[in-house]
Amino acid sequence: MIQETLVITQNSSGLAHIAPMGIHVISRDGVYAENLSGTGSAISRDGVYAASQQGTGAATGSQDDFIILPFRPSTTLNNLLASKTAVINYCDDVRVFAGCLTGRRDWPLKPAEKIDGQVLDCALAHTEVELVRVEDDQTRPKLFCKAVHNVNHAPFRGFNRAQYSVLEAAILISRLGMIPLEKIQAEIDYLRIGLEKTAGDRELEAWSWLMTVIENFIAKEGVYATSQSGTGVAIARDGVNAENLPGAGSAIASEVDA
């Protein structure tokens, strides 16, 4: 299973970095099996990886609770390798997800309880993890982490279609310049249906930030678009080296973990 979370790491100076990331969850009892590489890997009942069909299965003990796969290069990767710790935040305020994609990373934090790290103040729950081992890769290393502390802060009050729409739109926008714009626009149009029927103020605000990114991207590609908020965010054609249009905004990398 992949959960959409907000992973917070910090550098040696204590500067926190918030990154929306889909993390792989490993069940301790081995009930859930995840094929990460497409080579037939599985998790046995005792929580240990069975050998893959191609002989590349990784051996891991039941202490592995999560696999975090940051892209190389990324701040999350650098921080986690250096500190060996991270905080996984579970949050229903989709503005944080959208904000991290649009240069709005200044969200209130508080100290973690068992590790040297920080927690989102608005998190419904969080898990503090320690790095167990690394399976290196030139593109996306697999960082196997174990949970050392879990905390519930507030009740989860149910699913909301607008929140889903914002999360999916954020993922699409992180792929601008990488997949056809027509596909992105078609999916955004579909996601907008659920958003307009069920959104609250937080979801509408997050959606507006993301739509401004698309509008400015289209304008930069030479297609006329009218921006409703004028925050001036643009993404370069390669999706990596973004530049700001006049009027502020932010640079957005090709991945959620910029």
Residue frames as qw, qx, qy, qz and C-alpha x, y, z in Angstrom:
[[0.000, 0.888, 0.459, 0.000, 0.00, 0.00, 0.00],
 [0.388, 0.235, -0.015, 0.891, 1.14, 3.52, -0.77],
 [0.203, -0.802, -0.488, 0.279, 0.03, 6.30, 1.57],
 [0.283, 0.706, 0.084, 0.644, 0.10, 9.98, 0.64],
 [0.598, -0.649, -0.284, 0.374, 1.96, 11.65, 3.48],
 [0.152, 0.933, -0.188, 0.266, 4.12, 14.63, 4.34],
 [0.873, -0.134, -0.202, 0.424, 7.65, 13.56, 5.19],
 [0.097, -0.969, 0.168, -0.156, 9.69, 15.98, 7.29],
 [0.847, -0.014, -0.160, 0.507, 13.45, 15.69, 7.44],
 [0.140, -0.986, 0.073, 0.056, 16.00, 18.14, 8.70],
 [0.654, 0.570, -0.339, 0.364, 19.62, 18.99, 7.96],
 [0.658, -0.087, -0.479, 0.575, 22.54, 19.23, 10.37],
 [0.056, 0.207, -0.191, 0.958, 21.56, 22.81, 11.23],
 [0.139, 0.359, 0.771, -0.508, 18.06, 21.73, 12.24],
 [0.349, 0.288, -0.193, -0.870, 16.37, 23.28, 9.19],
 [0.575, 0.235, 0.751, -0.224, 13.22, 21.29, 8.43],
 [0.211, 0.213, -0.615, -0.730, 12.17, 20.26, 4.93],
 [0.617, 0.256, 0.569, -0.479, 8.55, 19.24, 4.22],
 [0.178, 0.266, -0.743, -0.588, 7.95, 16.97, 1.24],
 [0.816, 0.141, 0.195, -0.526, 4.66, 15.44, 0.07],
 [0.164, 0.401, -0.879, -0.198, 5.53, 11.82, -0.68],
 [0.905, -0.059, -0.169, -0.386, 3.81, 8.54, -1.37],
 [0.127, -0.532, 0.815, -0.189, 5.47, 6.04, 0.96],
 [0.692, 0.012, -0.683, -0.233, 5.27, 2.25, 0.82],
 [0.575, -0.470, 0.425, -0.518, 3.85, 0.65, 3.94],
 [0.500, 0.181, -0.847, -0.002, 5.02, -2.81, 5.01],
 [0.768, -0.481, -0.079, -0.416, 2.83, -4.81, 7.37],
 [0.205, -0.584, 0.742, -0.257, 4.73, -6.27, 10.32],
 [0.723, -0.050, 0.642, -0.252, 2.70, -9.48, 10.18],
 [0.198, -0.201, 0.809, 0.516, 3.41, -9.94, 6.50],
 [0.472, 0.541, 0.652, -0.243, -0.25, -9.75, 5.48],
 [0.427, 0.867, 0.035, -0.257, 0.49, -7.08, 2.91],
 [0.711, -0.094, 0.428, 0.550, 2.95, -7.76, 0.10],
 [0.257, 0.895, -0.017, -0.364, 4.31, -5.06, -2.17],
 [0.787, 0.216, 0.311, 0.487, 6.15, -5.58, -5.44],
 [0.121, -0.850, 0.046, 0.511, 8.34, -2.51, -5.64],
 [0.169, -0.531, 0.591, 0.583, 10.53, -3.46, -8.56],
 [0.732, 0.424, -0.158, -0.510, 8.22, -5.43, -10.82],
 [0.372, 0.431, -0.820, -0.057, 10.35, -8.56, -10.43],
 [0.758, -0.232, -0.572, -0.212, 8.02, -10.61, -8.29],
 [0.177, 0.230, -0.683, 0.670, 9.23, -9.66, -4.81],
 [0.600, -0.543, -0.438, -0.392, 6.91, -10.58, -1.97],
 [0.183, -0.505, 0.583, -0.609, 6.77, -10.37, 1.80],
 [0.497, -0.112, -0.860, -0.005, 6.40, -13.63, 3.66],
 [0.566, -0.666, -0.438, -0.210, 4.28, -14.21, 6.74],
 [0.671, -0.488, -0.239, 0.505, 7.20, -13.50, 9.07],
 [0.001, -0.967, -0.032, 0.254, 7.75, -10.11, 7.47],
 [0.419, -0.484, 0.551, 0.535, 10.83, -11.13, 5.48],
 [0.519, 0.589, -0.292, -0.547, 11.10, -10.56, 1.75],
 [0.877, 0.097, 0.464, 0.079, 10.90, -13.73, -0.27],
 [0.343, -0.287, 0.560, 0.698, 13.35, -14.08, -3.12],
 [0.513, 0.545, -0.038, -0.662, 11.98, -12.59, -6.31],
 [0.900, 0.329, 0.278, -0.062, 11.33, -14.67, -9.35],
 [0.623, 0.714, -0.207, 0.243, 14.44, -13.17, -10.91],
 [0.805, -0.131, -0.315, 0.485, 16.57, -13.65, -7.83],
 [0.241, 0.438, -0.143, 0.854, 16.70, -10.01, -6.79],
 [0.530, -0.724, -0.378, -0.228, 14.49, -10.14, -3.71],
 [0.111, 0.597, -0.464, 0.645, 15.79, -8.11, -0.78],
 [0.588, -0.321, -0.700, 0.247, 16.09, -9.64, 2.68],
 [0.108, -0.479, 0.211, -0.845, 14.62, -7.52, 5.43],
 [0.180, -0.186, -0.865, 0.429, 13.39, -8.12, 8.93],
 [0.144, -0.710, -0.680, -0.117, 10.04, -7.29, 10.43],
 [0.285, -0.585, -0.229, 0.724, 11.46, -4.01, 11.78],
 [0.104, 0.011, 0.430, 0.897, 11.01, -2.46, 8.34],
 [0.233, 0.575, 0.647, -0.443, 7.73, -0.56, 8.47],
 [0.394, 0.855, 0.131, -0.310, 8.09, 1.90, 5.61],
 [0.644, 0.070, 0.379, 0.661, 10.00, 2.33, 2.39],
 [0.118, 0.882, 0.068, -0.450, 10.66, 5.94, 1.40],
 [0.706, 0.246, 0.435, 0.502, 11.75, 6.44, -2.20],
 [0.045, 0.879, -0.006, -0.475, 13.04, 9.98, -2.74],
 [0.739, 0.640, 0.040, 0.204, 14.46, 10.89, -6.12],
 [0.631, -0.413, 0.170, 0.635, 18.14, 11.60, -6.57],
 [0.282, 0.068, -0.534, 0.794, 19.01, 14.41, -6.10],
 [0.382, -0.703, -0.398, -0.448, 16.59, 15.69, -3.47],
 [0.157, -0.597, 0.434, -0.656, 16.67, 17.42, -0.10],
 [0.862, -0.319, 0.121, -0.376, 14.76, 14.58, 1.54],
 [0.938, 0.169, -0.236, 0.190, 17.33, 12.04, 0.38],
 [0.391, 0.533, -0.424, 0.619, 20.26, 14.13, 1.58],
 [0.393, -0.548, 0.337, -0.657, 18.69, 14.86, 4.95],
 [0.931, -0.228, 0.036, -0.283, 17.55, 11.32, 5.65],
 [0.861, 0.252, -0.319, 0.307, 20.91, 9.80, 4.75],
 [0.236, 0.531, -0.428, 0.692, 22.65, 12.30, 7.02],
 [0.411, -0.419, 0.383, -0.713, 20.31, 12.27, 10.04],
 [0.218, -0.002, -0.976, 0.002, 19.00, 8.69, 9.74],
 [0.102, 0.434, 0.749, -0.490, 15.58, 9.91, 10.94],
 [0.145, -0.220, -0.424, -0.867, 12.36, 11.37, 9.57],
 [0.312, 0.270, 0.635, -0.653, 8.80, 12.15, 10.62],
 [0.050, -0.283, -0.790, -0.542, 5.87, 10.86, 8.56],
 [0.235, 0.203, 0.370, -0.876, 2.86, 13.16, 8.95],
 [0.057, 0.448, 0.855, 0.255, -0.74, 12.17, 8.23],
 [0.036, 0.349, 0.176, -0.920, -2.70, 15.30, 7.41],
 [0.318, 0.598, 0.727, 0.111, -6.11, 16.14, 5.92],
 [0.087, 0.868, 0.043, -0.487, -5.27, 19.79, 5.23],
 [0.776, 0.374, 0.356, 0.362, -4.52, 19.53, 1.53],
 [0.148, 0.984, -0.088, 0.053, -3.20, 23.09, 1.49],
 [0.503, -0.664, 0.511, 0.212, 0.07, 21.71, 2.85],
 [0.726, 0.138, 0.590, 0.325, 0.41, 19.32, -0.10],
 [0.447, 0.798, 0.300, 0.272, -0.47, 22.01, -2.63],
 [0.173, -0.973, 0.140, 0.063, 1.59, 24.59, -0.80],
 [0.628, -0.470, 0.507, 0.357, 4.78, 22.55, -0.97],
 [0.621, 0.344, 0.550, 0.440, 4.35, 22.44, -4.74],
 [0.224, 0.837, 0.287, 0.408, 3.83, 26.17, -5.06],
 [0.365, 0.447, -0.301, 0.759, 6.49, 27.62, -2.81],
 [0.496, -0.613, 0.091, -0.608, 4.39, 27.74, 0.36],
 [0.724, 0.039, -0.652, 0.221, 6.50, 25.64, 2.73],
 [0.048, 0.310, -0.519, 0.795, 6.28, 27.74, 5.89],
 [0.676, -0.438, -0.447, -0.388, 3.87, 25.60, 7.92],
 [0.436, -0.676, 0.406, -0.435, 3.85, 25.58, 11.74],
 [0.735, 0.152, -0.650, 0.119, 5.97, 22.80, 13.25],
 [0.603, -0.681, 0.282, -0.306, 6.63, 21.38, 16.70],
 [0.013, -0.554, 0.832, -0.040, 9.39, 19.11, 18.04],
 [0.768, -0.009, -0.609, -0.198, 9.17, 15.35, 17.60],
 [0.709, -0.612, 0.138, -0.321, 8.96, 13.32, 20.80],
 [0.912, -0.281, 0.264, 0.136, 11.49, 10.50, 20.40],
 [0.736, 0.215, 0.233, 0.598, 13.83, 11.60, 17.60],
 [0.180, -0.506, 0.062, 0.841, 15.57, 14.81, 16.65],
 [0.136, 0.317, 0.692, 0.634, 12.96, 15.99, 14.18],
 [0.234, 0.162, 0.188, -0.940, 9.86, 18.10, 13.67],
 [0.170, 0.426, 0.888, 0.001, 6.14, 17.44, 13.29],
 [0.090, -0.405, -0.397, -0.818, 3.45, 19.34, 11.41],
 [0.185, 0.024, 0.528, -0.829, 1.28, 21.21, 13.87],
 [0.650, 0.153, -0.032, -0.744, -1.80, 20.36, 11.77],
 [0.351, 0.174, -0.905, -0.166, -1.06, 16.63, 11.51],
 [0.803, -0.314, -0.131, -0.489, -3.84, 14.28, 12.59],
 [0.912, -0.349, 0.189, 0.101, -1.15, 11.74, 13.47],
 [0.342, 0.792, -0.505, -0.017, 2.54, 11.19, 12.92],
 [0.978, -0.141, 0.017, 0.155, 5.11, 8.41, 12.95],
 [0.097, -0.859, 0.492, 0.098, 8.73, 8.96, 13.88],
 [0.977, 0.206, 0.005, 0.058, 11.05, 6.64, 11.96],
 [0.367, -0.700, 0.536, 0.296, 14.69, 5.64, 11.88],
 [0.628, 0.576, -0.452, -0.263, 16.60, 4.57, 8.79],
 [0.888, -0.255, 0.382, -0.030, 17.43, 0.85, 8.86],
 [0.591, -0.141, 0.593, 0.528, 19.15, 0.29, 5.55],
 [0.347, 0.682, -0.159, -0.624, 19.46, 1.65, 2.03],
 [0.721, 0.246, 0.587, 0.276, 19.00, -0.15, -1.26],
 [0.098, -0.570, 0.227, 0.784, 20.87, 2.19, -3.57],
 [0.550, 0.570, 0.567, 0.226, 19.71, 3.21, -7.02],
 [0.355, 0.055, 0.211, 0.909, 20.87, 5.88, -9.44],
 [0.171, -0.462, -0.393, -0.776, 17.37, 7.34, -9.71],
 [0.601, -0.546, -0.011, -0.584, 15.34, 6.39, -6.60],
 [0.225, 0.242, -0.864, 0.380, 17.12, 4.74, -3.67],
 [0.663, -0.485, -0.486, -0.298, 14.91, 2.69, -1.37],
 [0.005, 0.433, -0.583, 0.688, 15.22, 3.84, 2.22],
 [0.624, -0.355, -0.690, -0.088, 13.92, 1.17, 4.60],
 [0.112, -0.441, 0.387, -0.802, 12.73, 2.72, 7.85],
 [0.409, -0.353, -0.829, 0.146, 11.28, 1.40, 11.09],
 [0.339, -0.751, -0.181, -0.537, 8.72, 3.14, 13.25],
 [0.412, 0.054, -0.654, 0.632, 9.99, 4.11, 16.70],
 [0.052, 0.332, 0.542, -0.770, 7.06, 6.23, 17.87],
 [0.057, -0.469, -0.671, -0.571, 3.44, 6.79, 16.79],
 [0.016, 0.301, 0.470, -0.830, 1.20, 9.61, 18.01],
 [0.037, 0.636, 0.677, 0.368, -2.45, 10.44, 17.32],
 [0.132, -0.047, -0.195, 0.971, -3.28, 14.13, 17.63],
 [0.458, 0.222, 0.135, -0.850, -6.84, 14.55, 16.33],
 [0.642, 0.244, 0.713, -0.143, -9.65, 12.32, 15.03],
 [0.045, -0.043, 0.685, 0.726, -10.00, 11.56, 11.34],
 [0.413, 0.361, 0.447, -0.707, -13.48, 12.76, 10.38],
 [0.707, 0.462, 0.524, -0.111, -13.99, 11.02, 7.07],
 [0.494, 0.073, 0.528, 0.687, -13.12, 11.16, 3.42],
 [0.253, 0.775, 0.171, -0.553, -13.80, 14.13, 1.17],
 [0.746, 0.478, 0.371, 0.278, -13.81, 14.04, -2.63],
 [0.213, 0.965, -0.082, 0.127, -12.40, 17.54, -2.90],
 [0.470, -0.717, 0.502, 0.116, -9.34, 16.53, -0.88],
 [0.775, 0.074, 0.568, 0.267, -8.77, 13.67, -3.29],
 [0.525, 0.799, 0.224, 0.187, -9.12, 16.07, -6.22],
 [0.069, -0.954, 0.292, -0.011, -6.47, 18.38, -4.79],
 [0.634, -0.462, 0.594, 0.181, -4.04, 15.53, -4.13],
 [0.741, 0.326, 0.519, 0.273, -4.44, 14.13, -7.63],
 [0.346, 0.924, 0.077, 0.142, -4.10, 17.60, -9.16],
 [0.318, -0.848, 0.411, 0.104, -0.91, 18.17, -7.18],
 [0.715, -0.162, 0.620, 0.279, 0.57, 14.95, -8.55],
 [0.615, 0.647, 0.386, 0.235, -0.40, 15.95, -12.10],
 [0.105, 0.989, -0.092, 0.054, 1.18, 19.36, -11.71],
 [0.521, -0.640, 0.518, 0.225, 4.42, 17.82, -10.51],
 [0.673, 0.116, 0.639, 0.354, 4.50, 16.12, -13.94],
 [0.381, 0.891, 0.102, -0.225, 4.04, 19.30, -16.01],
 [0.193, 0.794, -0.535, -0.215, 6.52, 19.19, -18.86],
 [0.239, -0.317, 0.917, 0.025, 6.82, 15.42, -18.49],
 [0.324, 0.366, 0.871, 0.053, 3.42, 14.19, -19.72],
 [0.114, 0.419, 0.510, 0.742, 1.19, 15.73, -22.42],
 [0.126, 0.027, 0.286, -0.949, -0.60, 18.88, -21.34],
 [0.567, -0.128, -0.422, -0.696, -3.82, 17.64, -22.96],
 [0.621, -0.213, -0.750, 0.076, -3.84, 14.63, -20.62],
 [0.235, -0.142, -0.543, 0.793, -3.30, 16.84, -17.60],
 [0.294, -0.019, -0.026, -0.955, -6.08, 19.22, -18.64],
 [0.625, -0.182, -0.602, -0.463, -8.52, 16.35, -19.23],
 [0.558, -0.250, -0.727, 0.312, -7.85, 14.86, -15.80],
 [0.077, -0.080, -0.352, 0.929, -8.06, 18.26, -14.12],
 [0.443, -0.140, -0.284, -0.839, -11.48, 18.80, -15.71],
 [0.675, -0.269, -0.667, -0.165, -12.68, 15.50, -14.25],
 [0.454, -0.184, -0.612, 0.620, -11.22, 16.20, -10.81],
 [0.091, -0.125, 0.088, -0.984, -12.92, 19.60, -10.78],
 [0.553, -0.363, -0.533, -0.528, -16.34, 17.89, -10.73],
 [0.670, -0.408, -0.577, 0.228, -15.81, 16.38, -7.29],
 [0.343, -0.051, -0.281, 0.895, -14.10, 19.51, -6.06],
 [0.208, -0.253, -0.156, -0.932, -16.97, 21.82, -6.96],
 [0.643, -0.416, -0.519, -0.378, -19.51, 19.51, -5.30],
 [0.793, -0.457, -0.378, 0.140, -17.72, 18.90, -2.00],
 [0.531, 0.278, -0.287, 0.747, -14.95, 21.45, -1.35],
 [0.376, -0.831, -0.304, 0.275, -14.60, 23.63, 1.71],
 [0.068, 0.984, -0.146, -0.072, -12.53, 26.79, 1.98],
 [0.488, -0.593, 0.583, 0.265, -9.24, 24.95, 2.50],
 [0.674, 0.189, 0.653, 0.290, -9.73, 22.77, -0.56],
 [0.412, 0.865, 0.269, 0.099, -10.72, 25.71, -2.74],
 [0.135, -0.927, 0.311, 0.163, -7.66, 27.67, -1.66],
 [0.576, -0.347, 0.677, 0.299, -5.33, 24.75, -2.37],
 [0.629, 0.486, 0.570, 0.207, -6.96, 24.18, -5.75],
 [0.249, 0.966, 0.062, -0.042, -6.52, 27.83, -6.72],
 [0.322, -0.743, 0.514, 0.284, -2.78, 27.63, -6.02],
 [0.599, -0.042, 0.742, 0.299, -2.45, 24.62, -8.28],
 [0.517, 0.711, 0.466, 0.099, -4.54, 26.07, -11.08],
 [0.037, 0.958, -0.176, -0.223, -2.34, 29.17, -11.13],
 [0.456, -0.450, 0.682, 0.354, 0.64, 26.92, -11.80],
 [0.568, 0.350, 0.702, 0.249, -1.12, 25.36, -14.79],
 [0.301, 0.916, 0.253, -0.071, -2.22, 28.73, -16.15],
 [0.110, -0.880, 0.370, 0.278, 1.28, 30.12, -15.98],
 [0.545, -0.192, 0.745, 0.333, 2.74, 27.00, -17.53],
 [0.527, 0.604, 0.576, 0.158, 0.33, 27.30, -20.45],
 [0.141, 0.979, 0.010, -0.145, 1.16, 30.98, -20.81],
 [0.336, -0.679, 0.559, 0.336, 4.87, 30.21, -20.83],
 [0.560, 0.075, 0.763, 0.315, 4.32, 27.62, -23.56],
 [0.005, -0.090, 0.436, 0.895, 2.79, 30.33, -25.73],
 [0.202, -0.502, -0.778, -0.319, -0.88, 29.50, -25.14],
 [0.196, -0.464, 0.084, -0.859, -3.09, 32.27, -23.81],
 [0.512, -0.438, -0.726, 0.138, -4.33, 31.72, -20.26],
 [0.213, -0.711, 0.053, -0.669, -5.84, 34.05, -17.71],
 [0.430, -0.028, -0.748, 0.505, -4.54, 33.63, -14.17],
 [0.408, -0.744, -0.441, -0.292, -7.13, 34.20, -11.47],
 [0.628, -0.733, -0.136, 0.223, -4.64, 34.86, -8.68],
 [0.373, 0.868, -0.199, 0.260, -1.52, 36.13, -10.43],
 [0.712, -0.648, 0.236, 0.133, 1.00, 34.43, -8.17],
 [0.347, 0.823, -0.433, -0.120, 3.40, 34.12, -11.08],
 [0.622, -0.371, 0.687, 0.061, 4.57, 30.53, -10.81],
 [0.712, 0.545, -0.314, -0.313, 5.99, 28.81, -13.88],
 [0.812, -0.265, 0.506, 0.119, 7.57, 25.45, -14.55],
 [0.068, 0.590, -0.623, -0.509, 10.31, 24.97, -17.11],
 [0.762, 0.287, -0.375, -0.442, 9.75, 22.66, -20.06],
 [0.514, 0.247, -0.810, 0.136, 11.98, 19.98, -18.52],
 [0.715, -0.552, -0.354, -0.241, 10.01, 20.11, -15.28],
 [0.758, -0.262, -0.311, 0.510, 13.18, 20.66, -13.27],
 [0.354, -0.130, -0.080, 0.923, 14.65, 24.10, -13.70],
 [0.027, 0.814, 0.569, 0.110, 11.67, 26.35, -13.13],
 [0.267, 0.084, -0.076, 0.957, 11.74, 30.11, -13.17],
 [0.047, 0.618, 0.581, -0.527, 9.43, 32.73, -11.75],
 [0.216, 0.668, 0.438, 0.561, 7.34, 34.95, -13.92],
 [0.054, 0.330, -0.207, 0.919, 7.19, 38.62, -12.87],
 [0.585, -0.461, -0.087, -0.661, 5.17, 38.89, -9.69],
 [0.400, -0.435, 0.723, -0.356, 6.89, 36.38, -7.39],
 [0.930, 0.116, -0.197, -0.287, 5.99, 32.72, -7.13],
 [0.609, -0.531, 0.589, 0.016, 8.30, 29.74, -6.79],
 [0.374, 0.457, -0.756, -0.281, 10.45, 27.22, -8.60],
 [0.867, -0.103, 0.324, -0.365, 8.96, 23.75, -8.72],
 [0.124, -0.423, 0.866, 0.235, 11.02, 20.65, -9.35],
 [0.509, 0.085, -0.695, -0.501, 9.91, 17.66, -11.37],
 [0.486, -0.249, -0.830, 0.110, 9.01, 15.77, -8.20],
 [0.480, -0.789, -0.297, -0.242, 6.88, 16.51, -5.22],
 [0.714, -0.575, -0.024, 0.398, 10.05, 16.30, -3.16],
 [0.441, 0.834, -0.055, 0.326, 11.75, 19.43, -4.49]]
